[in-house]
Amino acid sequence: MADEILKNESGEIMVLGHSPWPGYRKAFYIIFALGIFYLVLAFSGLLSSGGH
């Protein structure tokens, strides 16, 4: 691996040697919002099949 990990005197990791892929934060927020939206629909009864 060419990525280096910077550590302080105590051996704790300071900075990872690579940057995350572009758009990761936007993708996280979209997936998070979709998950919350799904839970709201599921608990509101709109997704229930009316079985039991």
C-alpha positions as CSV (number, residue, x, y, z in Angstrom):
1,M,0.0,0.0,0.0
2,A,1.3,3.4,-1.0
3,D,-0.9,5.3,1.5
4,E,0.9,6.4,4.6
5,I,-0.7,6.8,8.0
6,L,0.5,9.7,10.1
7,K,0.8,9.0,13.8
8,N,1.7,11.2,16.8
9,E,4.1,10.5,19.6
10,S,1.6,8.2,21.3
11,G,1.1,6.1,18.2
12,E,-2.4,7.4,17.6
13,I,-3.5,7.8,14.0
14,M,-3.7,11.5,13.0
15,V,-4.6,11.6,9.3
16,L,-5.3,8.8,6.8
17,G,-3.1,9.1,3.7
18,H,-6.0,9.0,1.2
19,S,-9.0,11.2,0.6
20,P,-12.5,9.7,0.3
21,W,-14.1,9.4,-3.1
22,P,-15.8,12.5,-4.4
23,G,-19.5,13.0,-3.5
24,Y,-19.4,10.6,-0.5
25,R,-21.1,13.1,1.8
26,K,-23.9,13.9,-0.7
27,A,-24.5,10.1,-1.2
28,F,-24.6,9.5,2.5
29,Y,-27.2,12.2,3.0
30,I,-29.4,10.9,0.2
31,I,-29.3,7.3,1.5
32,F,-30.0,8.5,5.0
33,A,-33.0,10.6,3.9
34,L,-34.3,7.6,1.9
35,G,-34.0,5.4,4.9
36,I,-35.9,7.8,7.1
37,F,-38.5,8.2,4.4
38,Y,-38.9,4.5,4.2
39,L,-39.3,4.1,7.9
40,V,-41.9,6.8,8.0
41,L,-43.9,5.1,5.3
42,A,-43.5,1.7,6.9
43,F,-44.7,2.8,10.4
44,S,-47.5,5.0,9.0
45,G,-49.1,1.9,7.5
46,L,-48.9,2.9,3.9
47,L,-46.6,0.0,3.1
48,S,-48.6,-2.6,5.0
49,S,-50.4,-5.3,2.9
50,G,-53.4,-5.3,5.2
51,G,-52.9,-9.0,6.1
52,H,-52.9,-9.1,9.9
